[in-house]
Amino acid sequence: MGLGYIKLTITFAEILKHTPMFWTLELASYLEDAPWPATKDELIDYSIRSGAPIEVIENLQELEDEGDIFEGIDDIWPDYPSQDDFFFNEDEY
């Protein structure tokens, strides 16, 4: 008896469904002027209307929708760098 094989076919869309959401500073910048506080649906609508890249919309669609209100990008991307992360205290140097 010979060993058989299984042909595996997977589409790019299926791969994307299992790829975790990722944020970059560039992607997050598209939400800077969003109407905070906002729901998931409001953020998706804003992203579409403002011409944000599809990655922003896909990331927002991956958020769990429990009717939460997001106060800012920090609620969506907890590791979002604050201005304190970019500036240094000139008195220290």
ChimeraX commands (.cxc) that place a marker at each C-alpha (Angstrom):
marker #1 position 0.00,0.00,0.00 radius 0.5
marker #1 position 1.51,3.33,-1.03 radius 0.5
marker #1 position 1.43,6.56,0.85 radius 0.5
marker #1 position -1.06,9.03,-0.50 radius 0.5
marker #1 position -0.90,12.76,-0.29 radius 0.5
marker #1 position -3.40,15.49,0.32 radius 0.5
marker #1 position -3.47,18.46,-1.96 radius 0.5
marker #1 position -3.68,21.60,0.15 radius 0.5
marker #1 position -5.24,24.62,-1.44 radius 0.5
marker #1 position -5.45,27.86,0.47 radius 0.5
marker #1 position -6.32,31.27,-0.83 radius 0.5
marker #1 position -4.66,34.54,0.02 radius 0.5
marker #1 position -7.90,35.72,1.65 radius 0.5
marker #1 position -7.83,32.71,3.99 radius 0.5
marker #1 position -4.25,33.50,4.96 radius 0.5
marker #1 position -5.22,37.09,5.75 radius 0.5
marker #1 position -8.06,35.90,7.99 radius 0.5
marker #1 position -5.52,34.11,10.17 radius 0.5
marker #1 position -2.87,36.82,10.12 radius 0.5
marker #1 position -2.91,38.86,13.31 radius 0.5
marker #1 position -3.57,42.55,12.99 radius 0.5
marker #1 position -0.53,44.78,12.95 radius 0.5
marker #1 position -0.12,48.49,13.38 radius 0.5
marker #1 position 2.66,50.78,12.28 radius 0.5
marker #1 position 3.07,54.48,12.94 radius 0.5
marker #1 position 2.10,55.14,9.34 radius 0.5
marker #1 position -1.12,53.13,9.60 radius 0.5
marker #1 position -2.03,54.62,12.97 radius 0.5
marker #1 position -1.48,58.13,11.60 radius 0.5
marker #1 position -4.61,57.70,9.47 radius 0.5
marker #1 position -6.66,57.65,12.68 radius 0.5
marker #1 position -5.15,60.78,14.25 radius 0.5
marker #1 position -8.06,62.96,13.17 radius 0.5
marker #1 position -10.74,60.31,13.73 radius 0.5
marker #1 position -13.84,61.46,15.66 radius 0.5
marker #1 position -12.71,60.20,19.08 radius 0.5
marker #1 position -14.41,58.76,21.08 radius 0.5
marker #1 position -15.78,56.38,18.49 radius 0.5
marker #1 position -17.20,52.90,18.03 radius 0.5
marker #1 position -15.62,50.29,15.79 radius 0.5
marker #1 position -18.17,50.98,13.04 radius 0.5
marker #1 position -17.60,54.73,13.24 radius 0.5
marker #1 position -13.84,54.23,12.90 radius 0.5
marker #1 position -14.29,51.94,9.90 radius 0.5
marker #1 position -16.63,54.45,8.28 radius 0.5
marker #1 position -14.18,57.29,8.94 radius 0.5
marker #1 position -11.29,55.25,7.52 radius 0.5
marker #1 position -13.19,54.50,4.33 radius 0.5
marker #1 position -14.31,58.10,3.85 radius 0.5
marker #1 position -10.83,59.52,4.55 radius 0.5
marker #1 position -9.13,57.18,2.08 radius 0.5
marker #1 position -7.09,55.19,4.59 radius 0.5
marker #1 position -5.23,52.14,3.25 radius 0.5
marker #1 position -7.07,48.83,3.26 radius 0.5
marker #1 position -4.75,47.60,6.04 radius 0.5
marker #1 position -6.24,50.17,8.44 radius 0.5
marker #1 position -9.77,49.04,7.62 radius 0.5
marker #1 position -8.84,45.36,7.93 radius 0.5
marker #1 position -7.18,45.99,11.31 radius 0.5
marker #1 position -10.28,47.78,12.55 radius 0.5
marker #1 position -12.52,44.96,11.31 radius 0.5
marker #1 position -10.49,42.50,13.39 radius 0.5
marker #1 position -11.31,44.34,16.62 radius 0.5
marker #1 position -13.74,42.51,18.84 radius 0.5
marker #1 position -17.06,44.32,18.65 radius 0.5
marker #1 position -18.73,44.38,22.00 radius 0.5
marker #1 position -20.17,47.84,21.54 radius 0.5
marker #1 position -17.07,49.38,23.09 radius 0.5
marker #1 position -16.29,53.04,22.70 radius 0.5
marker #1 position -12.65,53.72,21.87 radius 0.5
marker #1 position -11.28,56.90,23.42 radius 0.5
marker #1 position -8.14,57.04,21.26 radius 0.5
marker #1 position -5.58,55.04,19.32 radius 0.5
marker #1 position -4.16,53.79,22.64 radius 0.5
marker #1 position -7.35,51.74,23.13 radius 0.5
marker #1 position -6.76,50.04,19.79 radius 0.5
marker #1 position -2.96,49.79,19.83 radius 0.5
marker #1 position -1.77,49.72,23.46 radius 0.5
marker #1 position 1.88,50.00,22.38 radius 0.5
marker #1 position 1.25,53.21,20.43 radius 0.5
marker #1 position 4.22,55.45,21.22 radius 0.5
marker #1 position 3.42,58.69,22.98 radius 0.5
marker #1 position 5.18,61.99,22.34 radius 0.5
marker #1 position 7.24,61.33,25.46 radius 0.5
marker #1 position 8.77,58.35,23.64 radius 0.5
marker #1 position 10.15,60.65,20.92 radius 0.5
marker #1 position 11.34,63.71,22.81 radius 0.5
marker #1 position 14.10,64.01,25.34 radius 0.5
marker #1 position 14.53,66.46,28.14 radius 0.5
marker #1 position 17.01,69.10,26.98 radius 0.5
marker #1 position 17.88,69.91,30.63 radius 0.5
marker #1 position 19.46,66.46,30.99 radius 0.5
marker #1 position 22.14,67.18,28.37 radius 0.5
marker link #1:1,2 radius 0.2
marker link #1:2,3 radius 0.2
marker link #1:3,4 radius 0.2
marker link #1:4,5 radius 0.2
marker link #1:5,6 radius 0.2
marker link #1:6,7 radius 0.2
marker link #1:7,8 radius 0.2
marker link #1:8,9 radius 0.2
marker link #1:9,10 radius 0.2
marker link #1:10,11 radius 0.2
marker link #1:11,12 radius 0.2
marker link #1:12,13 radius 0.2
marker link #1:13,14 radius 0.2
marker link #1:14,15 radius 0.2
marker link #1:15,16 radius 0.2
marker link #1:16,17 radius 0.2
marker link #1:17,18 radius 0.2
marker link #1:18,19 radius 0.2
marker link #1:19,20 radius 0.2
marker link #1:20,21 radius 0.2
marker link #1:21,22 radius 0.2
marker link #1:22,23 radius 0.2
marker link #1:23,24 radius 0.2
marker link #1:24,25 radius 0.2
marker link #1:25,26 radius 0.2
marker link #1:26,27 radius 0.2
marker link #1:27,28 radius 0.2
marker link #1:28,29 radius 0.2
marker link #1:29,30 radius 0.2
marker link #1:30,31 radius 0.2
marker link #1:31,32 radius 0.2
marker link #1:32,33 radius 0.2
marker link #1:33,34 radius 0.2
marker link #1:34,35 radius 0.2
marker link #1:35,36 radius 0.2
marker link #1:36,37 radius 0.2
marker link #1:37,38 radius 0.2
marker link #1:38,39 radius 0.2
marker link #1:39,40 radius 0.2
marker link #1:40,41 radius 0.2
marker link #1:41,42 radius 0.2
marker link #1:42,43 radius 0.2
marker link #1:43,44 radius 0.2
marker link #1:44,45 radius 0.2
marker link #1:45,46 radius 0.2
marker link #1:46,47 radius 0.2
marker link #1:47,48 radius 0.2
marker link #1:48,49 radius 0.2
marker link #1:49,50 radius 0.2
marker link #1:50,51 radius 0.2
marker link #1:51,52 radius 0.2
marker link #1:52,53 radius 0.2
marker link #1:53,54 radius 0.2
marker link #1:54,55 radius 0.2
marker link #1:55,56 radius 0.2
marker link #1:56,57 radius 0.2
marker link #1:57,58 radius 0.2
marker link #1:58,59 radius 0.2
marker link #1:59,60 radius 0.2
marker link #1:60,61 radius 0.2
marker link #1:61,62 radius 0.2
marker link #1:62,63 radius 0.2
marker link #1:63,64 radius 0.2
marker link #1:64,65 radius 0.2
marker link #1:65,66 radius 0.2
marker link #1:66,67 radius 0.2
marker link #1:67,68 radius 0.2
marker link #1:68,69 radius 0.2
marker link #1:69,70 radius 0.2
marker link #1:70,71 radius 0.2
marker link #1:71,72 radius 0.2
marker link #1:72,73 radius 0.2
marker link #1:73,74 radius 0.2
marker link #1:74,75 radius 0.2
marker link #1:75,76 radius 0.2
marker link #1:76,77 radius 0.2
marker link #1:77,78 radius 0.2
marker link #1:78,79 radius 0.2
marker link #1:79,80 radius 0.2
marker link #1:80,81 radius 0.2
marker link #1:81,82 radius 0.2
marker link #1:82,83 radius 0.2
marker link #1:83,84 radius 0.2
marker link #1:84,85 radius 0.2
marker link #1:85,86 radius 0.2
marker link #1:86,87 radius 0.2
marker link #1:87,88 radius 0.2
marker link #1:88,89 radius 0.2
marker link #1:89,90 radius 0.2
marker link #1:90,91 radius 0.2
marker link #1:91,92 radius 0.2
marker link #1:92,93 radius 0.2
view
